[in-house]
Amino acid sequence: MADKKRYVVQVDMYVYAKDDYMARVEAHKMEDKINKMSLNADAKVTEIGSQPFGTMRYDKLDNHSRPSKLDADGNINSKSDELPF
């Protein structure tokens, strides 16, 4: 890797969803896809906001964390996991 330089890339993208929670789910699914394609990508969702089409208004969401029902493979867990005891 001595012949290659490391670059930082910032990416903005649109995610369409029915509500804030599902927007978080979709954003983290995209993050997972990027990280799966390139082990060194280390992609992270750093901000999510709502921006109605055709407007300049932007409403930043307070919570952009990974949804609890989204597992490491990017799938939504519909069943509740049983406790280990």
N, C-alpha and C positions, 0 to 999 in steps of 0.2 A: 504494500500500500504506500510505499515511499514515493511512488510516481504519481499519486493521486492527492488532490487537495480535498479538504472537507468543507462543505458549504452549508449554510443555514438557509432554509427556504420557508417563507411564510405563505400560507395558502388560505384564501377565503373561498367559501363555497356556499351555495344555497341548498338547504334541506327542506323539503316540504313534508308537513305532518299535521295531524288534526289538532294537536295541543302541545303545550310546552314539554310535557313528559315524553311524548313520542318523538319530538324534535331531538331531545337528549338521546333517546334510544338510537335514532338514525345517525346522529353525529358520531356516537361512539362506535356504531357498526362500521362507519367509514374509517374511523381511526384504526379499528382492528384490521380492516382490509389492507390499509397502507402498511401497518406493522407486519402483517403476514407476508406481504410481497417483498419487503426488505427488512431483514432482521436488525439492521443498524438505523432504521428510519427514526425510531423513538418518537412517533407522532403523538401529539397530545391535544385534546380539546381544551382550549384556554378561555374561550368565551362563546356564548350563544346569545343571540338576540332576535327579536321579532322585527321584521321590516315588511310592512304591507306593500304589495306590488304597486309600482308607480308613485311611491312616496319617498321622501327623504327621511321620514321618521324612523327612528331606531330605538327599540325598547330592550335594553340589556336584561337578560334573565339573572336573577340573584343566584340561582343554583345551576351550574353546568357540569356537576359531578356525574359519574357513571351511574346509571339507574341500577337499583338493587336487583331487579328482576333480569338483568342482562348478564349472562354468564361470560366466562373468558373467551368462548368461541363466538360470541356475538349473537347468541340465540336467546330468545325470551323464555324464561322459565315460567310456564303457566301453572305448574303444580308447586305447592309450597314444599320446601325440603323438610324432611323430618329431622328432629333433633337426634344427635348421636347417642342419646342415653335412653 
